[in-house]
Amino acid sequence: MKITFLGTGTSQGIPVIGSTHPVCLSNNPKDKRMRAAILINIDGLNIVIDCGQDFRMQMLNAQVTKLDALLFTHEHADHTAGLDDIRQFSIRNGAIPIYAHKRVLTNLIKRYDYIFDDTIIYKGKPKVVINEVTLASFLIQNIKITPIDMLHGSLQVYGYRINNLAYLTDVSSISDKEKEKLQNLDVLIVDALRIEPHPTHFNLEQALDLVDELKPKRAYFTHISHRLGFHNDVQATFPKNVFLAYDGLKISIV
């Protein structure tokens, strides 16, 4: 399994428009972050989790030419606003299977009615196959996907476990029952927004506590705000198996 961090930033990205915060002015490429998303390549399949406003550039940067499935964690714009840009994949390879909670699908159908309305005939529009996700595990071809039920403030969102990888973004709490699905991980990817507490995201302390509790072999933090600090400074404070992810980072699980 090969994982590419397509984006590791918050809903505003880094740099934030008009900000003079030192991290936003940094010249280190690792301090420049697009909206959070990942690409998972497993057994020849390309699975992307979330497609925000930066989806087009993320696909170009990662040189992705084939998309086999698109999973959504929730309906917020920084995780869905790039949906129209899957059109080139569907033109080349046929309708793209998308997977999401029923509430999220309803939201997408409302916002992107032209995609989902079969009476609107346009050769260039994205073509999708809708798959409703519940808490039951499901297969994408022969790959098992296990949804993780979480809260993003008061909003229910999904994380996903694929083999021994778990991707948990936009999370502020996880029940003990759901944590049972997160045992024996090779890689845990989790939200770590900033130093200060936040009502809808794990802050750094909470993310480190989850790593300490679940004890994955490796952990990577994503959905990072400029308020977390400079990449190199923050990374220097971590245990040896914990990493601050950055855009374009590639890792593998054997």
Buried (B, 14 or more C-beta within 10 A) or exposed (E): BEBBBBBBBBBBBBBBEEEEEEBBEBEEEBBBBBBBBBBBBBEEBBBBBBBBBBBBBBBEBBEBEEBBBBBBBBBBEBBBBBBBBBBBBBEEEEEBBBBBBEEBBEBBEEBBEEBBEEEEEEEEBBBBEBBEBEEEEBEBEEBEBBBBBBBBEEBEBBBBBBBBBBBBBBBBEBEEEBEEBBEEBBBBBBBBBBBEEBEBBBBBEBBBEBBEEBEBEBBBBBBBBBBBBBBEEBBEEBEEEBBBBBBBBEBEBE
